[in-house]
Amino acid sequence: MELLQLQYFITVARLEHMTEAARSLHVTQSSLSKTIQRLEEDLGVPLFDRTGKKLRLNAFGSQFLQRAERALFELEQGRQELRDMASPEYGTIELAVTTASTLPNILRAFRDKRPHVQFHVQMVHTERMTTLLRRGEVDFCLSSPPVQEDDIECQIVLVDPILLAVPQGHRLANRSQVLLTELRDEWFVGVKKGYGARDFIDQLCQSAGFEPKFVYEGDEPARLSALIEAGVGIAFIPSSARNPRDPICYLQIEEEQLVRQIALCWHKSRYLSRAAQEFREVVIEYFRSTSDEMKGTTARW
């Protein structure tokens, strides 16, 4: 059994499509197919059910995939550890987030400490984060809500109040508080279903007896302020994402203590480079400072 066979098998297993897998691996489809066939011959069992050009991982393949991913995970950890020993000042931190609103300040603070370390950031749904962490494809996740899994360490870094944001001139703009039931006929802007914040808001509104009506659903929460300002809709915005320069009014939800928890998550078995450990310290310190500032702001309301 060869390492290349495992790498090819994992790619085909994840995509369940030979052509797409060959394109992803930058090899010919015939070469990929022969490699998978040799692996199946070595193992003595078929790993896929084949119907024409379609592939579907069978029971043998599903079981073997867990072992293959774990083996490559350990090899990748070893490679990262050696790279860290050879060039501790360099490297890349892989990060997945459910919201990017806090990233600029965090990355700026870390870059001041480690100017030669690069970043690769992807925005994903909460359920996708567990997969990325287990595959070893990311060092950390900034998740809201926190990821609840036995093999994933999750540290709550911020408890963030959620406010209602409305444009100036809105019927609620001069209010400081509002009941959820008063929002029944409003149009909302927000992120798509699948993001933790959106699912939480949907459940909350449903408990108040109505289904929120969304005129805009996107992937990037940072765009919501412009839509609110333009009068397209109103939105639930975390307190930490407020920009005092925006012509937007913020209201508390009267009968509910709405908060989101932001957590920094990492796989318990993943090797963390020195840079990654320092990044974790920067994130924790950033949110500690943010929390102190928010407490001061709340005290002035």
GUTI-167284 format. One record per residue (C-alpha): residue number from 1; residue in one letter; x, y, z. Coordinates in steps of 0.05 Angstrom, whole numbers, plus 5000, padded with zeros to 4 digits. Layout:
! residues N
<site><num>NUM</num><residuo>A</residuo><x>X</x><y>Y</y><z>Z</z></site>
...
This chain:
! residues 301
<site><num>1</num><residuo>M</residuo><x>5000</x><y>5000</y><z>5000</z></site>
<site><num>2</num><residuo>E</residuo><x>5029</x><y>5068</y><z>4979</z></site>
<site><num>3</num><residuo>L</residuo><x>5018</x><y>5137</y><z>5007</z></site>
<site><num>4</num><residuo>L</residuo><x>4997</x><y>5162</y><z>4939</z></site>
<site><num>5</num><residuo>Q</residuo><x>4942</x><y>5109</y><z>4937</z></site>
<site><num>6</num><residuo>L</residuo><x>4915</x><y>5135</y><z>5003</z></site>
<site><num>7</num><residuo>Q</residuo><x>4916</x><y>5207</y><z>4980</z></site>
<site><num>8</num><residuo>Y</residuo><x>4880</x><y>5190</y><z>4915</z></site>
<site><num>9</num><residuo>F</residuo><x>4829</x><y>5147</y><z>4952</z></site>
<site><num>10</num><residuo>I</residuo><x>4812</x><y>5202</y><z>5002</z></site>
<site><num>11</num><residuo>T</residuo><x>4801</x><y>5252</y><z>4947</z></site>
<site><num>12</num><residuo>V</residuo><x>4756</x><y>5205</y><z>4907</z></site>
<site><num>13</num><residuo>A</residuo><x>4718</x><y>5186</y><z>4971</z></site>
<site><num>14</num><residuo>R</residuo><x>4704</x><y>5258</y><z>4988</z></site>
<site><num>15</num><residuo>L</residuo><x>4681</x><y>5278</y><z>4919</z></site>
<site><num>16</num><residuo>E</residuo><x>4650</x><y>5211</y><z>4897</z></site>
<site><num>17</num><residuo>H</residuo><x>4665</x><y>5232</y><z>4826</z></site>
<site><num>18</num><residuo>M</residuo><x>4725</x><y>5206</y><z>4787</z></site>
<site><num>19</num><residuo>T</residuo><x>4730</x><y>5264</y><z>4737</z></site>
<site><num>20</num><residuo>E</residuo><x>4726</x><y>5318</y><z>4791</z></site>
<site><num>21</num><residuo>A</residuo><x>4777</x><y>5280</y><z>4834</z></site>
<site><num>22</num><residuo>A</residuo><x>4825</x><y>5274</y><z>4775</z></site>
<site><num>23</num><residuo>R</residuo><x>4818</x><y>5348</y><z>4762</z></site>
<site><num>24</num><residuo>S</residuo><x>4830</x><y>5364</y><z>4835</z></site>
<site><num>25</num><residuo>L</residuo><x>4892</x><y>5320</y><z>4837</z></site>
<site><num>26</num><residuo>H</residuo><x>4918</x><y>5344</y><z>4769</z></site>
<site><num>27</num><residuo>V</residuo><x>4924</x><y>5274</y><z>4742</z></site>
<site><num>28</num><residuo>T</residuo><x>4890</x><y>5237</y><z>4685</z></site>
<site><num>29</num><residuo>Q</residuo><x>4825</x><y>5201</y><z>4700</z></site>
<site><num>30</num><residuo>S</residuo><x>4853</x><y>5135</y><z>4674</z></site>
<site><num>31</num><residuo>S</residuo><x>4914</x><y>5140</y><z>4720</z></site>
<site><num>32</num><residuo>L</residuo><x>4870</x><y>5155</y><z>4780</z></site>
<site><num>33</num><residuo>S</residuo><x>4823</x><y>5098</y><z>4764</z></site>
<site><num>34</num><residuo>K</residuo><x>4881</x><y>5048</y><z>4759</z></site>
<site><num>35</num><residuo>T</residuo><x>4909</x><y>5072</y><z>4825</z></site>
<site><num>36</num><residuo>I</residuo><x>4843</x><y>5061</y><z>4860</z></site>
<site><num>37</num><residuo>Q</residuo><x>4835</x><y>4992</y><z>4828</z></site>
<site><num>38</num><residuo>R</residuo><x>4905</x><y>4972</y><z>4853</z></site>
<site><num>39</num><residuo>L</residuo><x>4887</x><y>4995</y><z>4923</z></site>
<site><num>40</num><residuo>E</residuo><x>4823</x><y>4954</y><z>4922</z></site>
<site><num>41</num><residuo>E</residuo><x>4863</x><y>4894</y><z>4898</z></site>
<site><num>42</num><residuo>D</residuo><x>4913</x><y>4903</y><z>4955</z></site>
<site><num>43</num><residuo>L</residuo><x>4857</x><y>4907</y><z>5006</z></site>
<site><num>44</num><residuo>G</residuo><x>4817</x><y>4850</y><z>4975</z></site>
<site><num>45</num><residuo>V</residuo><x>4750</x><y>4887</y><z>4976</z></site>
<site><num>46</num><residuo>P</residuo><x>4715</x><y>4939</y><z>4933</z></site>
<site><num>47</num><residuo>L</residuo><x>4714</x><y>5009</y><z>4965</z></site>
<site><num>48</num><residuo>F</residuo><x>4661</x><y>5039</y><z>4919</z></site>
<site><num>49</num><residuo>D</residuo><x>4595</x><y>5018</y><z>4889</z></site>
<site><num>50</num><residuo>R</residuo><x>4597</x><y>5036</y><z>4815</z></site>
<site><num>51</num><residuo>T</residuo><x>4537</x><y>5053</y><z>4772</z></site>
<site><num>52</num><residuo>G</residuo><x>4562</x><y>5075</y><z>4704</z></site>
<site><num>53</num><residuo>K</residuo><x>4607</x><y>5135</y><z>4716</z></site>
<site><num>54</num><residuo>K</residuo><x>4579</x><y>5147</y><z>4785</z></site>
<site><num>55</num><residuo>L</residuo><x>4615</x><y>5125</y><z>4848</z></site>
<site><num>56</num><residuo>R</residuo><x>4588</x><y>5117</y><z>4918</z></site>
<site><num>57</num><residuo>L</residuo><x>4630</x><y>5098</y><z>4978</z></site>
<site><num>58</num><residuo>N</residuo><x>4606</x><y>5031</y><z>5005</z></site>
<site><num>59</num><residuo>A</residuo><x>4611</x><y>5002</y><z>5075</z></site>
<site><num>60</num><residuo>F</residuo><x>4683</x><y>4978</y><z>5064</z></site>
<site><num>61</num><residuo>G</residuo><x>4703</x><y>5046</y><z>5036</z></site>
<site><num>62</num><residuo>S</residuo><x>4670</x><y>5085</y><z>5093</z></site>
<site><num>63</num><residuo>Q</residuo><x>4707</x><y>5044</y><z>5145</z></site>
<site><num>64</num><residuo>F</residuo><x>4773</x><y>5049</y><z>5109</z></site>
<site><num>65</num><residuo>L</residuo><x>4765</x><y>5124</y><z>5098</z></site>
<site><num>66</num><residuo>Q</residuo><x>4767</x><y>5137</y><z>5173</z></site>
<site><num>67</num><residuo>R</residuo><x>4833</x><y>5100</y><z>5179</z></site>
<site><num>68</num><residuo>A</residuo><x>4863</x><y>5131</y><z>5117</z></site>
<site><num>69</num><residuo>E</residuo><x>4846</x><y>5202</y><z>5140</z></site>
<site><num>70</num><residuo>R</residuo><x>4875</x><y>5189</y><z>5208</z></site>
<site><num>71</num><residuo>A</residuo><x>4939</x><y>5162</y><z>5178</z></site>
<site><num>72</num><residuo>L</residuo><x>4949</x><y>5223</y><z>5133</z></site>
<site><num>73</num><residuo>F</residuo><x>4929</x><y>5268</y><z>5191</z></site>
<site><num>74</num><residuo>E</residuo><x>4987</x><y>5241</y><z>5232</z></site>
<site><num>75</num><residuo>L</residuo><x>5036</x><y>5246</y><z>5174</z></site>
<site><num>76</num><residuo>E</residuo><x>5015</x><y>5318</y><z>5163</z></site>
<site><num>77</num><residuo>Q</residuo><x>5025</x><y>5334</y><z>5237</z></site>
<site><num>78</num><residuo>G</residuo><x>5096</x><y>5306</y><z>5232</z></site>
<site><num>79</num><residuo>R</residuo><x>5111</x><y>5347</y><z>5170</z></site>
<site><num>80</num><residuo>Q</residuo><x>5086</x><y>5411</y><z>5205</z></site>
<site><num>81</num><residuo>E</residuo><x>5127</x><y>5395</y><z>5267</z></site>
<site><num>82</num><residuo>L</residuo><x>5191</x><y>5388</y><z>5226</z></site>
<site><num>83</num><residuo>R</residuo><x>5176</x><y>5451</y><z>5187</z></site>
<site><num>84</num><residuo>D</residuo><x>5166</x><y>5488</y><z>5252</z></site>
<site><num>85</num><residuo>M</residuo><x>5233</x><y>5463</y><z>5279</z></site>
<site><num>86</num><residuo>A</residuo><x>5269</x><y>5483</y><z>5215</z></site>
<site><num>87</num><residuo>S</residuo><x>5237</x><y>5552</y><z>5205</z></site>
<site><num>88</num><residuo>P</residuo><x>5201</x><y>5574</y><z>5268</z></site>
<site><num>89</num><residuo>E</residuo><x>5193</x><y>5646</y><z>5244</z></site>
<site><num>90</num><residuo>Y</residuo><x>5155</x><y>5626</y><z>5181</z></site>
<site><num>91</num><residuo>G</residuo><x>5094</x><y>5584</y><z>5164</z></site>
<site><num>92</num><residuo>T</residuo><x>5020</x><y>5591</y><z>5151</z></site>
<site><num>93</num><residuo>I</residuo><x>4961</x><y>5591</y><z>5198</z></site>
<site><num>94</num><residuo>E</residuo><x>4898</x><y>5559</y><z>5170</z></site>
<site><num>95</num><residuo>L</residuo><x>4835</x><y>5590</y><z>5199</z></site>
<site><num>96</num><residuo>A</residuo><x>4761</x><y>5578</y><z>5188</z></site>
<site><num>97</num><residuo>V</residuo><x>4708</x><y>5627</y><z>5213</z></site>
<site><num>98</num><residuo>T</residuo><x>4633</x><y>5634</y><z>5215</z></site>
<site><num>99</num><residuo>T</residuo><x>4640</x><y>5710</y><z>5215</z></site>
<site><num>100</num><residuo>A</residuo><x>4696</x><y>5755</y><z>5192</z></site>
<site><num>101</num><residuo>S</residuo><x>4677</x><y>5818</y><z>5230</z></site>
<site><num>102</num><residuo>T</residuo><x>4732</x><y>5810</y><z>5283</z></site>
<site><num>103</num><residuo>L</residuo><x>4787</x><y>5785</y><z>5237</z></site>
<site><num>104</num><residuo>P</residuo><x>4820</x><y>5850</y><z>5213</z></site>
<site><num>105</num><residuo>N</residuo><x>4839</x><y>5872</y><z>5283</z></site>
<site><num>106</num><residuo>I</residuo><x>4861</x><y>5802</y><z>5304</z></site>
<site><num>107</num><residuo>L</residuo><x>4905</x><y>5791</y><z>5243</z></site>
<site><num>108</num><residuo>R</residuo><x>4935</x><y>5861</y><z>5249</z></site>
<site><num>109</num><residuo>A</residuo><x>4954</x><y>5848</y><z>5322</z></site>
<site><num>110</num><residuo>F</residuo><x>4985</x><y>5781</y><z>5306</z></site>
<site><num>111</num><residuo>R</residuo><x>5023</x><y>5807</y><z>5244</z></site>
<site><num>112</num><residuo>D</residuo><x>5056</x><y>5859</y><z>5289</z></site>
<site><num>113</num><residuo>K</residuo><x>5085</x><y>5801</y><z>5329</z></site>
<site><num>114</num><residuo>R</residuo><x>5098</x><y>5752</y><z>5272</z></site>
<site><num>115</num><residuo>P</residuo><x>5107</x><y>5791</y><z>5207</z></site>
<site><num>116</num><residuo>H</residuo><x>5132</x><y>5730</y><z>5167</z></site>
<site><num>117</num><residuo>V</residuo><x>5074</x><y>5683</y><z>5184</z></site>
<site><num>118</num><residuo>Q</residuo><x>5020</x><y>5679</y><z>5130</z></site>
<site><num>119</num><residuo>F</residuo><x>4945</x><y>5667</y><z>5136</z></site>
<site><num>120</num><residuo>H</residuo><x>4893</x><y>5629</y><z>5098</z></site>
<site><num>121</num><residuo>V</residuo><x>4822</x><y>5643</y><z>5121</z></site>
<site><num>122</num><residuo>Q</residuo><x>4758</x><y>5611</y><z>5097</z></site>
<site><num>123</num><residuo>M</residuo><x>4687</x><y>5626</y><z>5117</z></site>
<site><num>124</num><residuo>V</residuo><x>4645</x><y>5564</y><z>5128</z></site>
<site><num>125</num><residuo>H</residuo><x>4582</x><y>5538</y><z>5161</z></site>
<site><num>126</num><residuo>T</residuo><x>4588</x><y>5513</y><z>5232</z></site>
<site><num>127</num><residuo>E</residuo><x>4578</x><y>5439</y><z>5214</z></site>
<site><num>128</num><residuo>R</residuo><x>4634</x><y>5444</y><z>5162</z></site>
<site><num>129</num><residuo>M</residuo><x>4683</x><y>5465</y><z>5216</z></site>
<site><num>130</num><residuo>T</residuo><x>4682</x><y>5398</y><z>5250</z></site>
<site><num>131</num><residuo>T</residuo><x>4703</x><y>5364</y><z>5185</z></site>
<site><num>132</num><residuo>L</residuo><x>4759</x><y>5413</y><z>5173</z></site>
<site><num>133</num><residuo>L</residuo><x>4786</x><y>5405</y><z>5243</z></site>
<site><num>134</num><residuo>R</residuo><x>4784</x><y>5329</y><z>5241</z></site>
<site><num>135</num><residuo>R</residuo><x>4818</x><y>5327</y><z>5173</z></site>
<site><num>136</num><residuo>G</residuo><x>4874</x><y>5372</y><z>5198</z></site>
<site><num>137</num><residuo>E</residuo><x>4858</x><y>5424</y><z>5144</z></site>
<site><num>138</num><residuo>V</residuo><x>4854</x><y>5482</y><z>5193</z></site>
<site><num>139</num><residuo>D</residuo><x>4892</x><y>5501</y><z>5256</z></site>
<site><num>140</num><residuo>F</residuo><x>4835</x><y>5539</y><z>5289</z></site>
<site><num>141</num><residuo>C</residuo><x>4762</x><y>5556</y><z>5280</z></site>
<site><num>142</num><residuo>L</residuo><x>4728</x><y>5618</y><z>5305</z></site>
<site><num>143</num><residuo>S</residuo><x>4657</x><y>5592</y><z>5314</z></site>
<site><num>144</num><residuo>S</residuo><x>4590</x><y>5618</y><z>5337</z></site>
<site><num>145</num><residuo>P</residuo><x>4559</x><y>5576</y><z>5365</z></site>
<site><num>146</num><residuo>P</residuo><x>4615</x><y>5535</y><z>5395</z></site>
<site><num>147</num><residuo>V</residuo><x>4631</x><y>5466</y><z>5365</z></site>
<site><num>148</num><residuo>Q</residuo><x>4608</x><y>5411</y><z>5412</z></site>
<site><num>149</num><residuo>E</residuo><x>4651</x><y>5349</y><z>5399</z></site>
<site><num>150</num><residuo>D</residuo><x>4692</x><y>5305</y><z>5446</z></site>
<site><num>151</num><residuo>D</residuo><x>4756</x><y>5309</y><z>5403</z></site>
<site><num>152</num><residuo>I</residuo><x>4753</x><y>5385</y><z>5394</z></site>
<site><num>153</num><residuo>E</residuo><x>4776</x><y>5435</y><z>5446</z></site>
<site><num>154</num><residuo>C</residuo><x>4730</x><y>5495</y><z>5449</z></site>
<site><num>155</num><residuo>Q</residuo><x>4746</x><y>5558</y><z>5490</z></site>
<site><num>156</num><residuo>I</residuo><x>4693</x><y>5611</y><z>5496</z></site>
<site><num>157</num><residuo>V</residuo><x>4728</x><y>5677</y><z>5482</z></site>
<site><num>158</num><residuo>L</residuo><x>4668</x><y>5725</y><z>5480</z></site>
<site><num>159</num><residuo>V</residuo><x>4596</x><y>5729</y><z>5503</z></site>
<site><num>160</num><residuo>D</residuo><x>4569</x><y>5780</y><z>5455</z></site>
<site><num>161</num><residuo>P</residuo><x>4500</x><y>5814</y><z>5464</z></site>
<site><num>162</num><residuo>I</residuo><x>4457</x><y>5815</y><z>5401</z></site>
<site><num>163</num><residuo>L</residuo><x>4421</x><y>5880</y><z>5385</z></site>
<site><num>164</num><residuo>L</residuo><x>4369</x><y>5901</y><z>5333</z></site>
<site><num>165</num><residuo>A</residuo><x>4397</x><y>5948</y><z>5281</z></site>
<site><num>166</num><residuo>V</residuo><x>4350</x><y>5995</y><z>5243</z></site>
<site><num>167</num><residuo>P</residuo><x>4365</x><y>6054</y><z>5196</z></site>
<site><num>168</num><residuo>Q</residuo><x>4355</x><y>6126</y><z>5217</z></site>
<site><num>169</num><residuo>G</residuo><x>4284</x><y>6147</y><z>5203</z></site>
<site><num>170</num><residuo>H</residuo><x>4256</x><y>6077</y><z>5217</z></site>
<site><num>171</num><residuo>R</residuo><x>4193</x><y>6075</y><z>5260</z></site>
<site><num>172</num><residuo>L</residuo><x>4235</x><y>6044</y><z>5317</z></site>
<site><num>173</num><residuo>A</residuo><x>4296</x><y>6089</y><z>5310</z></site>
<site><num>174</num><residuo>N</residuo><x>4280</x><y>6132</y><z>5371</z></site>
<site><num>175</num><residuo>R</residuo><x>4269</x><y>6072</y><z>5416</z></site>
<site><num>176</num><residuo>S</residuo><x>4320</x><y>6040</y><z>5462</z></site>
<site><num>177</num><residuo>Q</residuo><x>4283</x><y>5973</y><z>5468</z></site>
<site><num>178</num><residuo>V</residuo><x>4234</x><y>5933</y><z>5428</z></site>
<site><num>179</num><residuo>L</residuo><x>4192</x><y>5870</y><z>5436</z></site>
<site><num>180</num><residuo>L</residuo><x>4204</x><y>5813</y><z>5388</z></site>
<site><num>181</num><residuo>T</residuo><x>4130</x><y>5810</y><z>5372</z></site>
<site><num>182</num><residuo>E</residuo><x>4134</x><y>5881</y><z>5345</z></site>
<site><num>183</num><residuo>L</residuo><x>4179</x><y>5856</y><z>5289</z></site>
<site><num>184</num><residuo>R</residuo><x>4129</x><y>5808</y><z>5259</z></site>
<site><num>185</num><residuo>D</residuo><x>4117</x><y>5851</y><z>5196</z></site>
<site><num>186</num><residuo>E</residuo><x>4188</x><y>5875</y><z>5186</z></site>
<site><num>187</num><residuo>W</residuo><x>4235</x><y>5855</y><z>5130</z></site>
<site><num>188</num><residuo>F</residuo><x>4303</x><y>5829</y><z>5151</z></site>
<site><num>189</num><residuo>V</residuo><x>4373</x><y>5825</y><z>5121</z></site>
<site><num>190</num><residuo>G</residuo><x>4420</x><y>5771</y><z>5146</z></site>
<site><num>191</num><residuo>V</residuo><x>4464</x><y>5711</y><z>5131</z></site>
<site><num>192</num><residuo>K</residuo><x>4439</x><y>5647</y><z>5099</z></site>
<site><num>193</num><residuo>K</residuo><x>4410</x><y>5588</y><z>5136</z></site>
<site><num>194</num><residuo>G</residuo><x>4464</x><y>5542</y><z>5163</z></site>
<site><num>195</num><residuo>Y</residuo><x>4503</x><y>5597</y><z>5199</z></site>
<site><num>196</num><residuo>G</residuo><x>4495</x><y>5592</y><z>5274</z></site>
<site><num>197</num><residuo>A</residuo><x>4473</x><y>5664</y><z>5283</z></site>
<site><num>198</num><residuo>R</residuo><x>4418</x><y>5657</y><z>5230</z></site>
<site><num>199</num><residuo>D</residuo><x>4392</x><y>5591</y><z>5258</z></site>
<site><num>200</num><residuo>F</residuo><x>4390</x><y>5621</y><z>5327</z></site>
<site><num>201</num><residuo>I</residuo><x>4350</x><y>5682</y><z>5304</z></site>
<site><num>202</num><residuo>D</residuo><x>4301</x><y>5639</y><z>5265</z></site>
<site><num>203</num><residuo>Q</residuo><x>4287</x><y>5596</y><z>5327</z></site>
<site><num>204</num><residuo>L</residuo><x>4279</x><y>5658</y><z>5370</z></site>
<site><num>205</num><residuo>C</residuo><x>4228</x><y>5690</y><z>5323</z></site>
<site><num>206</num><residuo>Q</residuo><x>4190</x><y>5625</y><z>5317</z></site>
<site><num>207</num><residuo>S</residuo><x>4185</x><y>5621</y><z>5392</z></site>
<site><num>208</num><residuo>A</residuo><x>4154</x><y>5691</y><z>5389</z></site>
<site><num>209</num><residuo>G</residuo><x>4102</x><y>5665</y><z>5340</z></site>
<site><num>210</num><residuo>F</residuo><x>4126</x><y>5688</y><z>5272</z></site>
<site><num>211</num><residuo>E</residuo><x>4173</x><y>5669</y><z>5215</z></site>
<site><num>212</num><residuo>P</residuo><x>4223</x><y>5725</y><z>5199</z></site>
<site><num>213</num><residuo>K</residuo><x>4218</x><y>5751</y><z>5128</z></site>
<site><num>214</num><residuo>F</residuo><x>4286</x><y>5760</y><z>5094</z></site>
<site><num>215</num><residuo>V</residuo><x>4294</x><y>5806</y><z>5035</z></site>
<site><num>216</num><residuo>Y</residuo><x>4369</x><y>5791</y><z>5032</z></site>
<site><num>217</num><residuo>E</residuo><x>4408</x><y>5729</y><z>5053</z></site>
<site><num>218</num><residuo>G</residuo><x>4483</x><y>5728</y><z>5042</z></site>
<site><num>219</num><residuo>D</residuo><x>4550</x><y>5697</y><z>5063</z></site>
<site><num>220</num><residuo>E</residuo><x>4584</x><y>5759</y><z>5090</z></site>
<site><num>221</num><residuo>P</residuo><x>4557</x><y>5793</y><z>5153</z></site>
<site><num>222</num><residuo>A</residuo><x>4601</x><y>5855</y><z>5141</z></site>
<site><num>223</num><residuo>R</residuo><x>4555</x><y>5876</y><z>5083</z></site>
<site><num>224</num><residuo>L</residuo><x>4493</x><y>5881</y><z>5127</z></site>
<site><num>225</num><residuo>S</residuo><x>4508</x><y>5951</y><z>5154</z></site>
<site><num>226</num><residuo>A</residuo><x>4505</x><y>5981</y><z>5083</z></site>
<site><num>227</num><residuo>L</residuo><x>4438</x><y>5946</y><z>5070</z></site>
<site><num>228</num><residuo>I</residuo><x>4409</x><y>5970</y><z>5136</z></site>
<site><num>229</num><residuo>E</residuo><x>4433</x><y>6041</y><z>5123</z></site>
<site><num>230</num><residuo>A</residuo><x>4401</x><y>6039</y><z>5054</z></site>
<site><num>231</num><residuo>G</residuo><x>4334</x><y>6019</y><z>5085</z></site>
<site><num>232</num><residuo>V</residuo><x>4332</x><y>5951</y><z>5052</z></site>
<site><num>233</num><residuo>G</residuo><x>4317</x><y>5916</y><z>5118</z></site>
<site><num>234</num><residuo>I</residuo><x>4333</x><y>5911</y><z>5192</z></site>
<site><num>235</num><residuo>A</residuo><x>4379</x><y>5861</y><z>5224</z></site>
<site><num>236</num><residuo>F</residuo><x>4403</x><y>5828</y><z>5288</z></site>
<site><num>237</num><residuo>I</residuo><x>4475</x><y>5851</y><z>5297</z></site>
<site><num>238</num><residuo>P</residuo><x>4525</x><y>5829</y><z>5350</z></site>
<site><num>239</num><residuo>S</residuo><x>4546</x><y>5886</y><z>5396</z></site>
<site><num>240</num><residuo>S</residuo><x>4620</x><y>5875</y><z>5378</z></site>
<site><num>241</num><residuo>A</residuo><x>4604</x><y>5887</y><z>5304</z></site>
<site><num>242</num><residuo>R</residuo><x>4575</x><y>5957</y><z>5315</z></site>
<site><num>243</num><residuo>N</residuo><x>4608</x><y>6015</y><z>5280</z></site>
<site><num>244</num><residuo>P</residuo><x>4591</x><y>6080</y><z>5315</z></site>
<site><num>245</num><residuo>R</residuo><x>4604</x><y>6119</y><z>5251</z></site>
<site><num>246</num><residuo>D</residuo><x>4548</x><y>6084</y><z>5214</z></site>
<site><num>247</num><residuo>P</residuo><x>4480</x><y>6121</y><z>5212</z></site>
<site><num>248</num><residuo>I</residuo><x>4446</x><y>6062</y><z>5246</z></site>
<site><num>249</num><residuo>C</residuo><x>4406</x><y>6058</y><z>5310</z></site>
<site><num>250</num><residuo>Y</residuo><x>4413</x><y>5999</y><z>5358</z></site>
<site><num>251</num><residuo>L</residuo><x>4358</x><y>5972</y><z>5403</z></site>
<site><num>252</num><residuo>Q</residuo><x>4358</x><y>5920</y><z>5458</z></site>
<site><num>253</num><residuo>I</residuo><x>4307</x><y>5864</y><z>5455</z></site>
<site><num>254</num><residuo>E</residuo><x>4264</x><y>5878</y><z>5515</z></site>
<site><num>255</num><residuo>E</residuo><x>4241</x><y>5810</y><z>5539</z></site>
<site><num>256</num><residuo>E</residuo><x>4302</x><y>5769</y><z>5518</z></site>
<site><num>257</num><residuo>Q</residuo><x>4375</x><y>5768</y><z>5538</z></site>
<site><num>258</num><residuo>L</residuo><x>4402</x><y>5755</y><z>5469</z></site>
<site><num>259</num><residuo>V</residuo><x>4476</x><y>5736</y><z>5465</z></site>
<site><num>260</num><residuo>R</residuo><x>4521</x><y>5697</y><z>5419</z></site>
<site><num>261</num><residuo>Q</residuo><x>4581</x><y>5658</y><z>5443</z></site>
<site><num>262</num><residuo>I</residuo><x>4644</x><y>5661</y><z>5402</z></site>
<site><num>263</num><residuo>A</residuo><x>4692</x><y>5604</y><z>5413</z></site>
<site><num>264</num><residuo>L</residuo><x>4763</x><y>5589</y><z>5390</z></site>
<site><num>265</num><residuo>C</residuo><x>4765</x><y>5515</y><z>5371</z></site>
<site><num>266</num><residuo>W</residuo><x>4822</x><y>5467</y><z>5354</z></site>
<site><num>267</num><residuo>H</residuo><x>4831</x><y>5392</y><z>5348</z></site>
<site><num>268</num><residuo>K</residuo><x>4858</x><y>5361</y><z>5412</z></site>
<site><num>269</num><residuo>S</residuo><x>4907</x><y>5317</y><z>5374</z></site>
<site><num>270</num><residuo>R</residuo><x>4932</x><y>5369</y><z>5325</z></site>
<site><num>271</num><residuo>Y</residuo><x>5003</x><y>5393</y><z>5330</z></site>
<site><num>272</num><residuo>L</residuo><x>5004</x><y>5469</y><z>5341</z></site>
<site><num>273</num><residuo>S</residuo><x>5065</x><y>5506</y><z>5318</z></site>
<site><num>274</num><residuo>R</residuo><x>5096</x><y>5560</y><z>5360</z></site>
<site><num>275</num><residuo>A</residuo><x>5064</x><y>5612</y><z>5315</z></site>
<site><num>276</num><residuo>A</residuo><x>4996</x><y>5578</y><z>5323</z></site>
<site><num>277</num><residuo>Q</residuo><x>5003</x><y>5578</y><z>5399</z></site>
<site><num>278</num><residuo>E</residuo><x>5021</x><y>5653</y><z>5397</z></site>
<site><num>279</num><residuo>F</residuo><x>4961</x><y>5665</y><z>5351</z></site>
<site><num>280</num><residuo>R</residuo><x>4916</x><y>5632</y><z>5402</z></site>
<site><num>281</num><residuo>E</residuo><x>4943</x><y>5678</y><z>5456</z></site>
<site><num>282</num><residuo>V</residuo><x>4930</x><y>5739</y><z>5412</z></site>
<site><num>283</num><residuo>V</residuo><x>4858</x><y>5717</y><z>5399</z></site>
<site><num>284</num><residuo>I</residuo><x>4844</x><y>5706</y><z>5472</z></site>
<site><num>285</num><residuo>E</residuo><x>4875</x><y>5773</y><z>5492</z></site>
<site><num>286</num><residuo>Y</residuo><x>4837</x><y>5810</y><z>5436</z></site>
<site><num>287</num><residuo>F</residuo><x>4770</x><y>5785</y><z>5459</z></site>
<site><num>288</num><residuo>R</residuo><x>4787</x><y>5797</y><z>5532</z></site>
<site><num>289</num><residuo>S</residuo><x>4799</x><y>5870</y><z>5514</z></site>
<site><num>290</num><residuo>T</residuo><x>4736</x><y>5872</y><z>5471</z></site>
<site><num>291</num><residuo>S</residuo><x>4695</x><y>5844</y><z>5529</z></site>
<site><num>292</num><residuo>D</residuo><x>4722</x><y>5898</y><z>5576</z></site>
<site><num>293</num><residuo>E</residuo><x>4705</x><y>5953</y><z>5525</z></site>
<site><num>294</num><residuo>M</residuo><x>4634</x><y>5925</y><z>5516</z></site>
<site><num>295</num><residuo>K</residuo><x>4623</x><y>5924</y><z>5591</z></site>
<site><num>296</num><residuo>G</residuo><x>4643</x><y>5997</y><z>5594</z></site>
<site><num>297</num><residuo>T</residuo><x>4596</x><y>6014</y><z>5536</z></site>
<site><num>298</num><residuo>T</residuo><x>4539</x><y>5977</y><z>5570</z></site>
<site><num>299</num><residuo>A</residuo><x>4551</x><y>6015</y><z>5634</z></site>
<site><num>300</num><residuo>R</residuo><x>4543</x><y>6081</y><z>5596</z></site>
<site><num>301</num><residuo>W</residuo><x>4476</x><y>6061</y><z>5564</z></site>
